[in-house]
Amino acid sequence: MSPRRCAVAVVQNAKGFTTGIESEINMKKLNVLMALMVLCAILIGAGRIFAQDWPGWRGDGRGISPEKNLPLKWSEGEGVKWKTPIPGAGHSSPIVWGNRVFVTTAAAEDPNVETFRGGVYLGGDRPKPDASEYAYRLICLDTDQGNVLWSKAVARQNPKTRRHTKNTYASETPVTDGKYVFASFGSAGLYGIDFEGNVLWHRDMGLLRVRTGWGTGTSPVLFRNTVIVNCDSDDDSYIAAFEKATGNPVWRTERNEGASWGTPFLFEAGGRTTVVTNATRHMRGYDAATGKLLWECAGGSRVSVPSPVATQGLVFLSSGHNIGFLKPQPIVAVRPEASGDITPPKGQSHSDGVAWLHRSGGAYVTSPIALGEYLYVPLDKGTLTCYEARTGKAVYEKQKLGTRNTITASPVAADGRIYVQTEGGECYIVKPGPEFEILAVNKLDEVFCASPAVSASRIFLRGRKHLYCIGK
């Protein structure tokens, strides 16, 4: 029953209800009326949660939305519902809950230090942290007009660590449960904020020194009453869970890892929820409730940025810089109910816990998207490869998305399409399936490194300077 029909039913029953001495018939009508109202609330609530909200990094981590009636064509002059300036710099993605969209940013007191260089290249590490105080902000806007409802500086401090010329001090996407927003700024801390912009708690995550000073980018995820954060650095790496309401620690597990940037992924299988992490030494699965290590697989890339995804009962981990000497560039299909060391024996591409393994072809920064029977892997130099999810067999390889494009944002899927956003402002809309087909190409006049969000038949795109809302 649709919300509209629910409302009609409630009104019709209300008209039949009379005051005075209650007869048995009227009592039955009252019971029916109350039941319909409860049902309406459930249906409307469920529709909002499951059909409209985009609560965190790639929504629920998969990058897939059930939304329909999304736009196929847009430009600066067509299809832009609103465009709002966002101060400072940040590659965090927007998140959406109800009629609110949230985004983080880090704004320097001296804007001259907010230098940026896009593309893919060697180097880019800076010798020192930016020499300016930064305001680390969470901004709340309304989804209909793009008006800023509030902007809260959760911290003001000089950066403790360096960053890559392509990175920012606000590259971690926040996450919400509809009551609180949880925002991570790496070494500047983890914050719990309510929907009115009040900071409820703050946790110091430690000094996260990342290889060659590239900066951080791992987003928090939610499990039950906890917020989980992976903190890999060149010093003491760990993964930890904190109470959503208080920020108090629930569990912490040390990790024998160097720096990594992928966001943890939650997957339910075998009666348990596993937190899957991507990294260099080992790809791992942890019990989300306790932090206990469940399985691990060696063989990650030296540069591990993409987040895991899942389909067909498998979890897929991918990583790898496109520079040859930084190989391997693995793609691994893991059976998440596995346990122990599931690393395939040398020279083999499978084990009890690994369905298949490719030692090349992995993505550098952008995360893959797993949709139905297929796994789609966008590569940083502007190509798309498709694999059979169950077997790893290549369906098509390195199909070009334009000429000399760089892809940093991760793709999303909705309305029977895959949306791939390039740094240069072009969004390629690709038809899912075994045949490569570009349905449309749309251009905006801005640089895009953040991944899209989808909600209420609209697409939210965060550029270097503006947040866009795209719709029909």
C-alpha positions as CSV (number, residue, x, y, z in Angstrom):
1,M,0.0,0.0,0.0
2,S,1.4,3.4,-1.0
3,P,1.6,6.3,1.6
4,R,-1.1,8.1,-0.5
5,R,-3.5,5.1,-0.2
6,C,-2.7,4.8,3.4
7,A,-3.7,8.4,3.9
8,V,-7.0,7.9,2.0
9,A,-7.8,4.8,4.1
10,V,-7.2,6.7,7.3
11,V,-9.5,9.6,6.2
12,Q,-12.2,7.2,5.1
13,N,-12.2,5.4,8.4
14,A,-12.0,8.6,10.3
15,K,-15.2,9.8,8.6
16,G,-17.0,6.7,9.8
17,F,-16.0,7.1,13.4
18,T,-18.5,8.9,15.7
19,T,-18.1,10.3,19.1
20,G,-20.3,9.5,22.1
21,I,-21.0,6.1,23.6
22,E,-18.7,3.6,21.7
23,S,-20.5,0.8,20.1
24,E,-18.7,-2.4,19.3
25,I,-18.7,-1.5,15.6
26,N,-17.1,1.9,16.3
27,M,-14.5,0.2,18.5
28,K,-13.6,-2.1,15.6
29,K,-13.4,0.9,13.3
30,L,-11.1,2.6,15.8
31,N,-8.8,-0.5,15.9
32,V,-8.7,-0.6,12.1
33,L,-7.9,3.1,12.0
34,M,-5.1,2.8,14.5
35,A,-3.7,-0.2,12.7
36,L,-3.7,1.6,9.4
37,M,-1.9,4.6,10.9
38,V,0.8,2.3,12.3
39,L,1.1,0.6,8.9
40,C,1.4,3.9,7.2
41,A,4.2,5.0,9.6
42,I,6.1,1.8,9.0
43,L,5.7,2.0,5.2
44,I,6.6,5.6,5.0
45,G,9.6,5.2,7.3
46,A,10.8,2.1,5.5
47,G,10.4,3.9,2.1
48,R,12.5,6.9,3.4
49,I,15.2,4.7,4.9
50,F,15.6,2.2,2.1
51,A,14.7,4.2,-1.0
52,Q,15.9,7.7,-0.3
53,D,18.7,8.0,2.2
54,W,22.4,7.8,1.4
55,P,23.9,7.5,4.9
56,G,27.6,7.1,4.3
57,W,30.5,6.3,2.0
58,R,28.8,4.9,-1.2
59,G,25.5,4.8,0.6
60,D,25.7,1.5,2.5
61,G,29.2,0.9,1.1
62,R,28.0,-0.8,-2.1
63,G,27.4,2.3,-4.2
64,I,24.0,1.0,-5.3
65,S,20.7,2.8,-5.0
66,P,17.1,1.5,-5.7
67,E,16.1,5.0,-6.9
68,K,14.4,5.4,-10.2
69,N,13.7,8.3,-12.5
70,L,17.2,9.7,-12.3
71,P,18.4,12.2,-15.0
72,L,20.2,10.9,-18.0
73,K,21.3,14.3,-19.4
74,W,22.6,17.4,-17.6
75,S,25.0,20.3,-18.0
76,E,25.7,23.6,-16.3
77,G,22.7,25.0,-18.0
78,E,20.3,22.0,-17.8
79,G,19.3,19.6,-15.0
80,V,21.2,21.4,-12.2
81,K,18.5,21.9,-9.5
82,W,20.9,23.9,-7.4
83,K,24.6,24.6,-7.0
84,T,26.0,25.8,-3.6
85,P,29.5,27.0,-2.9
86,I,31.4,24.9,-0.3
87,P,34.3,26.8,1.4
88,G,37.7,25.2,1.9
89,A,38.7,21.9,0.4
90,G,37.5,18.3,0.8
91,H,37.2,15.1,-1.2
92,S,34.6,13.6,1.2
93,S,31.4,12.6,-0.5
94,P,28.0,14.1,0.4
95,I,25.6,12.0,2.5
96,V,21.8,12.4,2.6
97,W,19.2,11.7,5.2
98,G,15.6,12.8,4.6
99,N,15.7,16.5,3.5
100,R,19.3,17.1,4.7
101,V,22.6,16.7,3.0
102,F,25.8,16.7,4.9
103,V,29.4,17.3,3.7
104,T,32.7,18.0,5.5
105,T,35.4,20.4,4.6
106,A,38.7,21.8,5.9
107,A,39.1,25.5,5.4
108,A,42.5,27.1,5.8
109,E,42.8,30.5,7.5
110,D,45.4,31.2,4.7
111,P,43.7,29.9,1.5
112,N,46.9,30.1,-0.4
113,V,48.1,26.9,1.2
114,E,45.1,25.0,-0.3
115,T,47.1,24.0,-3.3
116,F,45.8,21.1,-5.5
117,R,47.1,19.1,-8.4
118,G,44.9,16.6,-10.1
119,G,45.7,13.6,-12.3
120,V,48.0,10.6,-11.7
121,Y,51.7,11.2,-11.2
122,L,54.7,10.2,-9.2
123,G,55.6,12.4,-6.3
124,G,53.2,15.0,-4.9
125,D,54.2,14.5,-1.3
126,R,54.7,17.8,0.6
127,P,57.7,18.3,2.9
128,K,55.7,19.8,5.8
129,P,52.1,20.1,7.0
130,D,50.2,23.1,5.6
131,A,51.4,26.2,7.5
132,S,48.0,27.5,8.4
133,E,45.2,26.9,11.0
134,Y,42.3,25.0,9.5
135,A,38.7,25.0,10.5
136,Y,37.4,21.4,10.2
137,R,33.7,21.7,9.4
138,L,30.5,19.7,9.0
139,I,28.0,21.6,6.8
140,C,24.3,20.8,6.7
141,L,22.2,21.9,3.7
142,D,18.6,21.3,2.7
143,T,18.1,19.0,-0.2
144,D,15.4,21.0,-2.0
145,Q,17.1,24.4,-2.4
146,G,20.7,23.8,-1.3
147,N,20.5,26.4,1.4
148,V,23.1,26.0,4.2
149,L,21.1,25.2,7.4
150,W,24.2,25.3,9.6
151,S,28.0,25.0,9.4
152,K,29.8,23.8,12.4
153,A,33.6,24.0,13.0
154,V,34.2,20.9,15.1
155,A,37.9,21.8,15.5
156,R,40.3,24.6,14.7
157,Q,44.0,23.6,14.6
158,N,47.1,23.5,12.5
159,P,47.4,20.1,10.6
160,K,49.5,17.6,12.5
161,T,50.4,15.6,9.3
162,R,51.4,16.3,5.7
163,R,49.1,15.7,2.7
164,H,49.6,14.8,-0.9
165,T,49.0,17.7,-3.4
166,K,45.9,15.8,-4.6
167,N,44.6,15.1,-1.1
168,T,42.8,17.3,1.4
169,Y,42.4,17.4,5.2
170,A,38.7,16.4,4.7
171,S,38.7,13.4,2.5
172,E,36.8,11.0,4.9
173,T,33.1,10.8,4.1
174,P,30.9,11.2,7.2
175,V,28.2,8.6,8.1
176,T,24.8,9.1,9.8
177,D,22.1,6.9,11.5
178,G,19.4,9.6,11.2
179,K,20.1,10.9,14.7
180,Y,23.8,11.7,14.8
181,V,26.4,12.4,12.2
182,F,29.9,10.9,12.7
183,A,32.7,12.7,11.0
184,S,36.4,11.7,10.8
185,F,39.2,14.1,10.0
186,G,42.1,11.7,10.4
187,S,44.6,13.0,12.9
188,A,42.2,15.9,13.7
189,G,39.9,13.3,15.4
190,L,36.5,11.6,15.2
191,Y,33.4,13.5,16.1
192,G,29.8,12.7,17.0
193,I,27.4,15.6,16.0
194,D,23.6,15.8,16.3
195,F,21.4,17.1,13.5
196,E,21.4,20.6,14.9
197,G,25.2,20.9,14.7
198,N,26.0,20.3,18.4
199,V,29.3,18.3,19.0
200,L,28.4,15.6,21.4
201,W,31.8,13.9,21.7
202,H,35.3,13.8,20.3
203,R,37.9,11.0,20.1
204,D,41.6,11.5,19.5
205,M,42.6,8.9,16.9
206,G,46.3,9.5,17.4
207,L,48.9,10.8,15.0
208,L,48.2,9.0,11.7
209,R,51.5,9.4,9.8
210,V,50.9,8.1,6.3
211,R,53.5,6.9,3.7
212,T,55.4,9.9,2.2
213,G,52.9,12.3,3.8
214,W,50.0,11.5,1.5
215,G,47.4,12.1,4.1
216,T,44.3,10.1,5.2
217,G,41.0,9.1,3.6
218,T,39.4,6.2,5.4
219,S,35.7,6.8,6.2
220,P,33.8,5.5,9.3
221,V,31.1,2.9,9.1
222,L,28.2,2.0,11.4
223,F,27.3,-1.4,13.0
224,R,24.5,-1.6,15.5
225,N,25.2,0.9,18.2
226,T,28.9,1.4,17.2
227,V,30.9,3.5,14.8
228,I,33.9,1.6,13.4
229,V,37.1,3.3,12.1
230,N,40.1,1.8,10.5
231,C,43.3,3.7,11.3
232,D,46.3,2.4,9.3
233,S,49.5,4.4,9.4
234,D,53.2,4.0,9.2
235,D,53.4,3.7,13.0
236,D,50.7,1.9,15.1
237,S,47.8,0.7,12.9
238,Y,44.5,-0.5,14.4
239,I,40.8,-0.9,13.8
240,A,38.4,0.2,16.6
241,A,34.7,0.5,17.5
242,F,33.1,3.3,19.6
243,E,29.7,3.8,21.1
244,K,27.6,6.0,18.8
245,A,26.0,7.9,21.7
246,T,29.1,8.6,23.8
247,G,32.2,7.9,21.8
248,N,33.4,5.4,24.5
249,P,35.6,2.6,23.2
250,V,33.9,-0.8,22.6
251,W,36.8,-2.8,21.1
252,R,40.2,-2.2,19.5
253,T,42.3,-4.6,17.4
254,E,45.9,-3.9,16.6
255,R,46.9,-4.4,12.9
256,N,50.3,-5.3,11.6
257,E,49.9,-2.9,8.6
258,G,51.3,0.1,7.0
259,A,49.3,3.0,5.5
260,S,46.1,2.3,3.7
261,W,43.1,4.4,2.6
262,G,40.2,2.0,1.9
263,T,37.0,2.2,3.9
264,P,35.9,-0.9,5.8
265,F,33.0,-2.9,4.3
266,L,30.3,-4.7,6.3
267,F,29.1,-8.1,5.0
268,E,26.6,-10.6,6.5
269,A,27.3,-14.3,6.0
270,G,27.3,-17.5,8.0
271,G,25.3,-15.9,10.8
272,R,27.8,-13.1,11.4
273,T,28.7,-9.6,10.3
274,T,32.2,-9.3,9.0
275,V,34.2,-6.0,8.7
276,V,36.3,-6.4,5.6
277,T,39.4,-4.3,5.3
278,N,41.8,-3.7,2.4
279,A,45.5,-3.2,3.0
280,T,49.0,-4.0,1.8
281,R,50.2,-6.9,3.9
282,H,46.9,-8.6,4.4
283,M,43.3,-8.2,3.4
284,R,41.3,-9.1,6.5
285,G,37.9,-9.9,7.9
286,Y,36.9,-9.1,11.5
287,D,33.9,-9.9,13.7
288,A,32.0,-6.6,13.7
289,A,30.7,-7.1,17.2
290,T,34.1,-8.0,18.9
291,G,36.9,-7.0,16.6
292,K,38.2,-10.6,16.5
293,L,40.2,-11.5,13.4
294,L,38.3,-14.1,11.4
295,W,40.4,-14.5,8.2
296,E,43.3,-12.9,6.3
297,C,44.7,-13.1,2.8
298,A,48.2,-11.9,1.9
299,G,49.1,-10.2,-1.3
300,G,47.8,-6.7,-1.3
301,S,49.2,-3.8,-3.3
302,R,51.8,-1.4,-1.8
303,V,49.3,1.3,-2.4
304,S,45.9,0.1,-1.1
305,V,43.1,2.7,-1.6
306,P,39.9,1.1,-2.9
307,S,37.1,-0.2,-0.6
308,P,35.7,-3.7,-0.8
309,V,32.4,-4.5,-2.5
310,A,30.2,-7.6,-2.7
311,T,27.8,-9.5,-5.0
312,Q,27.0,-13.2,-5.7
313,G,27.9,-14.1,-2.1
314,L,31.5,-13.0,-2.6
315,V,33.5,-9.9,-1.4
316,F,35.9,-8.3,-3.8
317,L,39.1,-6.5,-2.9
318,S,41.1,-4.6,-5.4
319,S,44.2,-2.3,-5.2
320,G,47.3,-1.3,-7.2
321,H,49.2,1.7,-8.4
322,N,49.4,1.9,-12.2
323,I,53.2,2.4,-12.1
324,G,54.7,-0.9,-13.0
325,F,57.2,-1.3,-10.2
326,L,54.5,-0.9,-7.6
327,K,52.8,-4.2,-8.6
328,P,51.0,-6.4,-7.8
329,Q,47.6,-4.9,-8.6
330,P,45.4,-7.7,-7.2
331,I,41.7,-8.4,-7.5
332,V,40.6,-11.0,-5.0
333,A,37.2,-12.7,-4.6
334,V,36.8,-13.8,-1.0
335,R,34.2,-16.2,0.5
336,P,33.4,-14.1,3.6
337,E,32.4,-17.1,5.7
338,A,36.0,-18.3,5.5
339,S,38.3,-18.5,8.5
340,G,42.1,-18.5,9.2
341,D,44.8,-17.8,6.6
342,I,43.1,-18.1,3.2
343,T,46.1,-17.0,1.1
344,P,46.2,-19.1,-2.1
345,P,49.4,-21.3,-2.3
346,K,52.2,-19.8,-4.4
347,G,51.4,-20.1,-8.1
348,Q,47.7,-20.8,-7.5
349,S,44.7,-18.4,-7.9
350,H,42.3,-19.9,-5.4
351,S,42.0,-21.5,-1.9
352,D,39.2,-22.6,0.4
353,G,38.5,-19.0,1.2
354,V,39.4,-17.4,-2.2
355,A,37.1,-18.1,-5.2
356,W,39.5,-16.5,-7.6
357,L,42.5,-14.1,-7.8
358,H,44.0,-11.9,-10.5
359,R,47.4,-10.5,-9.7
360,S,47.0,-7.6,-12.1
361,G,44.1,-5.3,-13.2
362,G,43.3,-3.8,-9.8
363,A,42.2,-0.2,-9.4
364,Y,44.5,2.5,-7.9
365,V,42.2,5.0,-6.1
366,T,38.6,4.4,-7.3
367,S,36.6,1.5,-5.9
368,P,35.0,-1.1,-8.1
369,I,31.2,-1.6,-8.2
370,A,29.6,-5.1,-8.0
371,L,26.2,-5.3,-9.7
372,G,24.4,-8.5,-10.2
373,E,26.5,-11.0,-12.1
374,Y,29.3,-8.6,-12.8
375,L,32.2,-6.8,-11.2
376,Y,33.1,-3.4,-12.9
377,V,36.6,-2.1,-12.2
378,P,37.3,1.5,-13.3
379,L,41.0,2.4,-13.7
380,D,42.5,5.7,-12.9
381,K,43.4,6.5,-16.6
382,G,39.8,6.5,-17.7
383,T,38.9,2.9,-18.6
384,L,36.4,0.4,-17.4
385,T,36.8,-3.4,-17.2
386,C,34.1,-5.9,-16.5
387,Y,34.5,-9.4,-15.0
388,E,32.1,-12.3,-14.3
389,A,31.7,-12.0,-10.5
390,R,31.6,-15.7,-9.8
391,T,34.6,-16.8,-12.1
392,G,36.7,-13.7,-12.6
393,K,36.6,-14.2,-16.4
394,A,37.0,-10.9,-18.2
395,V,33.9,-9.9,-20.1
396,Y,35.4,-6.7,-21.6
397,E,38.6,-5.0,-20.8
398,K,39.8,-1.4,-20.6
399,Q,37.0,0.2,-22.5
400,K,37.7,3.9,-22.8
401,L,35.7,6.6,-21.1
402,G,36.8,9.5,-23.1
403,T,40.3,10.6,-24.0
404,R,43.0,11.2,-21.3
405,N,40.5,11.2,-18.5
406,T,41.4,10.6,-14.9
407,I,39.0,8.8,-12.6
408,T,39.3,9.3,-8.8
409,A,35.7,9.2,-7.7
410,S,34.1,5.7,-7.3
411,P,31.1,4.8,-9.5
412,V,27.5,4.4,-8.3
413,A,24.6,2.4,-9.8
414,A,21.0,3.4,-9.9
415,D,18.0,3.3,-12.3
416,G,19.6,0.6,-14.4
417,R,22.7,2.6,-15.1
418,I,26.3,3.0,-13.8
419,Y,27.5,6.6,-13.2
420,V,31.2,7.1,-13.6
421,Q,32.4,10.6,-12.7
422,T,35.8,11.8,-14.0
423,E,38.1,14.5,-12.5
424,G,37.6,16.7,-15.5
425,G,33.8,17.1,-14.9
426,E,32.5,14.5,-17.3
427,C,30.1,11.9,-16.0
428,Y,29.9,8.7,-18.2
429,I,26.6,6.8,-17.9
430,V,27.2,3.2,-18.8
431,K,24.7,0.4,-19.4
432,P,25.3,-2.6,-17.0
433,G,25.7,-6.0,-18.6
434,P,28.2,-7.9,-20.8
435,E,28.2,-5.4,-23.6
436,F,30.0,-2.1,-23.1
437,E,27.7,0.8,-24.0
438,I,27.9,4.5,-23.1
439,L,24.4,5.8,-22.7
440,A,25.3,9.5,-22.1
441,V,28.1,11.8,-21.3
442,N,27.5,14.9,-19.1
443,K,29.9,17.8,-18.5
444,L,30.1,20.2,-15.6
445,D,32.7,23.0,-15.3
446,E,34.5,21.8,-12.2
447,V,37.0,19.2,-10.9
448,F,35.5,16.2,-9.2
449,C,37.4,13.8,-6.9
450,A,34.5,13.0,-4.5
451,S,32.1,10.1,-5.2
452,P,28.4,10.8,-6.1
453,A,25.5,10.3,-3.7
454,V,22.0,9.3,-4.9
455,S,18.7,10.2,-3.1
456,A,15.1,11.0,-4.0
457,S,15.7,10.7,-7.8
458,R,18.6,13.2,-7.6
459,I,22.3,12.9,-7.8
460,F,24.6,15.0,-5.5
461,L,28.0,15.8,-6.9
462,R,30.7,17.4,-4.8
463,G,33.2,19.4,-6.9
464,R,36.3,21.3,-5.8
465,K,34.3,24.4,-5.0
466,H,30.6,23.6,-5.2
467,L,28.0,20.9,-4.3
468,Y,25.6,20.2,-7.1
469,C,22.2,18.7,-7.0
470,I,21.2,17.1,-10.4
471,G,17.6,16.1,-11.2
472,K,14.8,16.2,-13.7
